[in-house]
Amino acid sequence: MRTITQLAALLVTILLFLFVVDTRYRLLPHSLHSANFNFLHYPGLVITDVTVTTCSSLNPFSSCTLDSPLWHRVEKELYLGSRWVSSAHLYVQRKKEEELTTADKIVVGLRVGRLDPGIGENLQQAETWEARPAGIWLLRSSKLHESDSDRAITAIDVLFGADVVEPRLGWTITQTPLLLDASANAHAARLSLRHGRPKSEKKAAPPRVRKDGRFKILQVSDLHLSTGVGSCRDALDDKGEVKGKCDADPRALDFVDRILDDEKPDMVVLSGDQVNGDTAPDVQSVCLLPSPTDLLDYTPLLPC
């Protein structure tokens, strides 16, 4: 009996050692990872490369399409259809964590700019920023254990507009938009990145009747938000006169914030017409706009 106990303890010790060492050096075979026996690894996708393609309908030799088995296209045209003959798309290479090989590099950093962001930085040995089109710079690591760390980029999205925000947990948006050959009136295209595992979204507390028996409901409708700040229609100043230039969306969201602070409702109902269809070519960017406001405390689900 004593011998069996010792053997069992030795086996458990060996297994724990293999699991811990595998998180850094990946000793176990891929079949174990794919079977989800190794619970220490992230069972999702990681980004291994990013690029931007541009093409012109006037040039028969240009193409915005890359090898589909290798590259995944983010289905948002980066000019939002504002160019007559030109188009651009963002492509990413991604792999399941258990499919990574020693030849793969994992994207652990992404920035947008004209200059190499590694200038003046103390990077680890063998880590350099790699240039990509549209001002994208990638920091990639060949260390396989990076796929399980919070450095690894596991998803990329594109959002548009000068006032665009990113309220989703675990996501950050690049301060500098993509460096595209776009007109001055084009909406800035920014990359939104998720590092590490998906985070659980915040859940709003269930509404309850107050101790005094009251329950206040605030209805919000017809915000008519746009991709970008939008334009005011017949906006009046403090003197009651029509203003010239006015950014509609920040003005509308600021008004909603003030109403929420003043009224302190128990529930907020978003009853429609939150998006202004004619000026919202990217609806997702518009739907995220109300989220940084106090609306997030009331509604776990966005209106669109």
C-alpha positions as CSV (number, residue, x, y, z in Angstrom):
1,M,0.0,0.0,0.0
2,R,2.9,2.3,0.9
3,T,4.6,1.6,-2.4
4,I,1.4,2.4,-4.4
5,T,1.0,5.7,-2.5
6,Q,4.6,6.7,-3.2
7,L,4.2,5.8,-6.9
8,A,1.0,7.9,-7.1
9,A,2.6,10.9,-5.5
10,L,5.6,10.6,-7.9
11,L,3.2,10.4,-10.9
12,V,1.3,13.5,-9.7
13,T,4.6,15.3,-9.2
14,I,5.8,14.4,-12.7
15,L,2.5,15.5,-14.3
16,L,2.5,18.8,-12.5
17,F,6.1,19.4,-13.5
18,L,5.3,18.7,-17.1
19,F,2.2,21.0,-17.1
20,V,4.2,23.9,-15.6
21,V,7.2,23.5,-17.8
22,D,5.0,23.0,-20.9
23,T,3.5,26.5,-20.3
24,R,7.0,27.9,-21.0
25,Y,8.7,25.4,-23.4
26,R,5.7,23.4,-24.7
27,L,7.0,19.9,-24.1
28,L,3.7,18.0,-24.6
29,P,2.6,16.9,-28.1
30,H,0.0,19.0,-30.0
31,S,-2.5,16.2,-29.7
32,L,-2.8,16.8,-26.0
33,H,-3.3,20.5,-26.5
34,S,-6.0,19.9,-29.1
35,A,-7.8,17.5,-26.7
36,N,-7.8,20.2,-24.1
37,F,-6.0,18.0,-21.6
38,N,-3.6,20.9,-20.9
39,F,-5.9,23.4,-19.2
40,L,-3.1,25.9,-18.7
41,H,-3.2,26.9,-22.4
42,Y,-5.6,29.3,-24.0
43,P,-7.9,27.3,-26.3
44,G,-8.4,30.0,-28.9
45,L,-6.8,31.9,-31.7
46,V,-3.7,34.0,-31.6
47,I,-2.6,36.5,-34.3
48,T,0.7,35.7,-36.1
49,D,0.8,38.5,-38.7
50,V,-1.1,41.6,-39.9
51,T,-1.1,43.5,-43.2
52,V,-3.1,45.9,-45.3
53,T,-3.8,45.5,-49.0
54,T,-4.8,48.3,-51.4
55,C,-6.0,48.0,-54.9
56,S,-7.5,50.0,-57.8
57,S,-10.3,49.0,-60.2
58,L,-8.3,50.9,-62.9
59,N,-5.3,48.6,-62.4
60,P,-6.0,45.1,-63.6
61,F,-2.8,43.8,-62.0
62,S,-3.7,45.1,-58.5
63,S,-5.7,42.9,-56.1
64,C,-7.0,43.3,-52.5
65,T,-7.4,39.5,-52.1
66,L,-4.8,37.4,-50.4
67,D,-4.4,33.6,-50.0
68,S,-7.6,32.8,-48.1
69,P,-6.5,29.6,-46.3
70,L,-3.6,31.6,-44.9
71,W,-5.0,35.1,-44.4
72,H,-8.3,36.1,-42.8
73,R,-9.9,39.4,-44.0
74,V,-11.6,41.8,-41.6
75,E,-14.8,42.5,-43.5
76,K,-14.7,46.3,-43.4
77,E,-13.5,48.3,-46.3
78,L,-11.0,50.7,-44.8
79,Y,-12.2,53.7,-46.9
80,L,-15.8,52.8,-46.1
81,G,-16.6,53.0,-49.8
82,S,-15.7,56.7,-50.1
83,R,-13.2,56.1,-52.9
84,W,-14.5,55.7,-56.4
85,V,-11.8,53.4,-57.7
86,S,-9.6,52.5,-54.7
87,S,-10.3,50.1,-51.8
88,A,-8.2,48.7,-48.9
89,H,-8.6,45.8,-46.5
90,L,-7.0,44.6,-43.3
91,Y,-5.8,41.0,-43.3
92,V,-4.6,38.9,-40.3
93,Q,-2.9,35.5,-40.0
94,R,-4.2,33.6,-37.1
95,K,-3.8,30.1,-35.7
96,K,-5.2,27.9,-32.9
97,E,-2.9,27.8,-30.0
98,E,-2.3,24.1,-30.3
99,E,-1.4,24.4,-34.0
100,L,1.6,26.7,-33.4
101,T,5.0,25.4,-34.4
102,T,8.5,26.5,-33.5
103,A,8.6,28.5,-36.8
104,D,5.6,30.7,-35.9
105,K,5.9,34.1,-34.4
106,I,3.1,35.5,-32.2
107,V,2.1,39.2,-32.4
108,V,2.6,40.7,-28.9
109,G,2.6,44.3,-29.9
110,L,1.0,46.5,-32.6
111,R,1.4,50.3,-33.1
112,V,0.6,52.7,-35.9
113,G,3.0,55.5,-36.9
114,R,5.6,56.7,-39.3
115,L,8.7,56.0,-37.2
116,D,10.0,52.7,-35.8
117,P,8.6,52.6,-32.2
118,G,11.6,50.5,-31.1
119,I,13.9,53.5,-31.3
120,G,14.9,54.2,-27.8
121,E,13.2,51.2,-26.3
122,N,14.9,48.4,-24.4
123,L,13.5,45.4,-26.2
124,Q,14.3,41.8,-25.4
125,Q,16.9,40.1,-27.4
126,A,15.7,39.0,-30.9
127,E,12.7,41.3,-30.6
128,T,12.4,44.0,-33.3
129,W,9.5,46.0,-34.6
130,E,8.5,44.9,-38.1
131,A,7.0,47.4,-40.6
132,R,3.8,46.7,-42.5
133,P,1.7,48.8,-44.9
134,A,-0.5,51.7,-43.6
135,G,2.0,52.6,-40.9
136,I,1.5,49.4,-38.9
137,W,4.4,48.2,-36.8
138,L,4.4,44.6,-35.3
139,L,6.3,43.2,-32.4
140,R,6.4,39.4,-32.8
141,S,7.8,36.8,-30.5
142,S,9.0,33.3,-31.4
143,K,8.6,32.1,-27.8
144,L,5.7,29.7,-27.8
145,H,4.7,30.3,-24.2
146,E,3.8,33.9,-25.3
147,S,0.6,32.5,-26.8
148,D,-0.7,32.0,-23.2
149,S,0.3,35.4,-21.9
150,D,-1.6,38.7,-21.8
151,R,1.0,40.1,-24.3
152,A,-0.4,37.9,-27.1
153,I,-2.9,39.7,-29.4
154,T,-5.9,37.3,-29.9
155,A,-8.2,39.5,-32.0
156,I,-8.2,42.6,-34.1
157,D,-11.1,44.8,-35.2
158,V,-11.4,48.1,-37.2
159,L,-13.4,51.0,-35.9
160,F,-14.0,54.3,-37.6
161,G,-14.4,58.0,-36.6
162,A,-12.6,60.7,-34.7
163,D,-14.7,60.1,-31.6
164,V,-14.6,56.3,-31.7
165,V,-14.3,54.5,-28.4
166,E,-13.6,50.9,-27.2
167,P,-15.6,50.0,-24.1
168,R,-15.2,46.2,-24.5
169,L,-13.3,44.6,-21.7
170,G,-9.8,43.5,-22.7
171,W,-9.8,45.7,-25.9
172,T,-7.7,48.8,-26.5
173,I,-7.8,51.1,-29.5
174,T,-4.7,52.6,-31.2
175,Q,-4.4,56.3,-30.8
176,T,-3.1,56.9,-34.3
177,P,-5.4,55.9,-37.2
178,L,-4.1,53.8,-40.1
179,L,-1.9,55.9,-42.5
180,L,-4.0,55.5,-45.6
181,D,-4.1,57.7,-48.7
182,A,-7.5,59.0,-47.9
183,S,-9.3,62.3,-48.4
184,A,-9.6,64.8,-45.5
185,N,-13.3,64.0,-45.2
186,A,-12.7,60.2,-44.8
187,H,-13.4,58.6,-41.5
188,A,-10.2,57.7,-39.6
189,A,-9.8,53.9,-39.4
190,R,-8.3,52.7,-36.1
191,L,-7.3,49.3,-35.0
192,S,-8.8,47.8,-31.9
193,L,-6.8,45.0,-30.2
194,R,-7.6,42.3,-27.7
195,H,-4.7,41.0,-25.7
196,G,-5.0,37.6,-24.0
197,R,-8.1,35.7,-23.2
198,P,-11.5,37.1,-23.7
199,K,-12.8,39.0,-20.6
200,S,-16.2,38.5,-19.2
201,E,-18.4,41.4,-19.9
202,K,-19.8,43.4,-17.1
203,K,-23.4,42.4,-16.1
204,A,-25.8,45.0,-15.0
205,A,-27.4,44.5,-11.6
206,P,-31.1,43.3,-11.9
207,P,-33.5,46.3,-11.5
208,R,-35.3,46.4,-8.1
209,V,-38.0,48.6,-6.7
210,R,-36.8,51.2,-4.3
211,K,-37.6,51.0,-0.6
212,D,-40.1,53.9,-1.1
213,G,-41.9,51.7,-3.7
214,R,-40.9,53.8,-6.6
215,F,-39.3,52.6,-9.9
216,K,-38.1,55.2,-12.4
217,I,-37.7,54.3,-16.1
218,L,-35.9,56.5,-18.6
219,Q,-36.6,56.1,-22.3
220,V,-33.9,57.1,-24.7
221,S,-34.7,57.2,-28.4
222,D,-33.8,59.0,-31.7
223,L,-30.2,59.8,-30.8
224,H,-29.4,59.3,-34.6
225,L,-25.7,58.7,-34.0
226,S,-23.3,58.7,-36.9
227,T,-19.9,57.3,-37.8
228,G,-17.8,60.2,-36.7
229,V,-19.2,63.1,-34.8
230,G,-22.0,63.9,-37.1
231,S,-23.5,67.3,-37.9
232,C,-26.1,69.2,-35.9
233,R,-29.3,70.3,-37.5
234,D,-30.7,73.6,-36.4
235,A,-28.7,73.6,-33.1
236,L,-29.3,76.6,-30.9
237,D,-26.8,78.4,-28.7
238,D,-27.5,79.9,-25.3
239,K,-29.0,82.9,-26.9
240,G,-31.5,80.8,-28.9
241,E,-29.7,81.5,-32.2
242,V,-28.8,78.8,-34.7
243,K,-25.2,77.8,-34.3
244,G,-22.9,77.4,-37.3
245,K,-20.6,74.4,-36.7
246,C,-21.7,71.8,-34.2
247,D,-20.6,68.2,-33.5
248,A,-23.9,66.3,-33.0
249,D,-22.9,63.0,-31.3
250,P,-20.8,64.4,-28.4
251,R,-23.5,67.0,-27.8
252,A,-26.2,64.3,-27.7
253,L,-24.3,61.9,-25.5
254,D,-23.4,64.7,-23.1
255,F,-27.1,65.5,-22.8
256,V,-27.9,61.9,-22.0
257,D,-25.2,61.8,-19.4
258,R,-26.6,64.9,-17.7
259,I,-30.1,63.4,-17.7
260,L,-28.9,60.2,-16.2
261,D,-27.0,62.1,-13.5
262,D,-30.0,64.3,-12.7
263,E,-32.8,61.7,-12.8
264,K,-30.9,58.6,-11.6
265,P,-33.3,56.1,-13.2
266,D,-33.6,52.5,-12.1
267,M,-33.8,51.3,-15.7
268,V,-33.0,52.7,-19.1
269,V,-34.9,51.6,-22.2
270,L,-33.3,52.2,-25.6
271,S,-36.3,52.2,-27.9
272,G,-34.9,52.7,-31.3
273,D,-33.4,55.1,-33.9
274,Q,-30.1,55.2,-32.2
275,V,-28.3,55.0,-35.6
276,N,-28.6,57.6,-38.3
277,G,-28.5,55.3,-41.4
278,D,-27.5,57.9,-44.0
279,T,-24.4,58.9,-42.1
280,A,-23.4,55.6,-40.4
281,P,-21.4,53.4,-42.9
282,D,-19.9,51.5,-39.9
283,V,-22.8,50.7,-37.6
284,Q,-20.5,48.9,-35.1
285,S,-18.6,52.1,-34.3
286,V,-21.9,53.9,-33.8
287,C,-23.2,51.2,-31.5
288,L,-20.2,51.4,-29.2
289,L,-20.6,55.2,-28.7
290,P,-23.2,55.1,-25.9
291,S,-21.2,52.5,-23.9
292,P,-18.7,54.7,-22.1
293,T,-21.6,56.7,-20.7
294,D,-23.6,55.7,-17.7
295,L,-25.9,53.7,-20.0
296,L,-23.5,50.8,-19.5
297,D,-24.5,50.7,-15.8
298,Y,-28.1,50.0,-16.9
299,T,-28.0,48.0,-20.0
300,P,-25.7,45.0,-20.5
301,L,-26.8,44.8,-24.2
302,L,-26.3,47.6,-26.7
303,P,-29.3,48.8,-28.8
304,C,-27.8,47.2,-32.0
